[in-house]
């Protein structure tokens, strides 16, 4: 017969609430990052029903609106993602008639991005967006705190990318070594 945990008492509930503060610093930080990621995903889904675009689509529209004629590669660099990561987002925005991909008049091999009239209207929305929530959260945060937070997030992004690159390189190396030893 499986054992069931005892019902939560106020003492055990208090211990559960105090548990996060007992975590090592790195786990407390990761816990908060997961909370931010989860909240971003939920807000993005809600924004889709309210505004018609996801959080990542909104970010692409905002940047493309600020820099008309931007290439997909330049957009990827600004957003710190691989260009292939944007492919699906850009296709959906073009399919929704929010974004045009047009040949660069100076270099026909390159496409540039421009908002459509519909994209300009979507870009003008300022309420019920992930961006408005971030703006509200940043209200009252000092410039020094923002710069410190930016440095921490940049450092974290670099560390995660370096970790991913090392893992990918290691996995690729193992695969090549394994392939050499197979008949």
Number of C-alpha atoms within 10 A of each C-alpha: 3 4 5 6 6 7 8 10 9 9 8 12 12 11 12 12 10 11 10 13 11 11 12 9 11 9 13 14 12 11 14 12 12 12 12 12 12 12 13 17 16 14 18 22 17 18 19 17 10 13 19 14 23 21 22 16 19 25 16 24 25 18 15 23 20 13 14 12 18 18 20 21 17 12 20 17 12 11 15 10 12 12 14 11 10 19 12 11 16 20 14 15 21 17 11 14 14 22 24 20 20 14 15 15 10 7 9 10 8 14 18 21 24 22 25 18 13 13 22 17 11 18 22 12 12 11 12 15 21 24 16 13 14 11 11 11 10 13 9 9 10 10 10 9 12 12 11 12 12 12 12 12 12 12 12 12 13 12 12 12 12 12 12 12 12 12 12 12 12 12 12 12 12 12 11 11 11 10 10 9 7 6 4
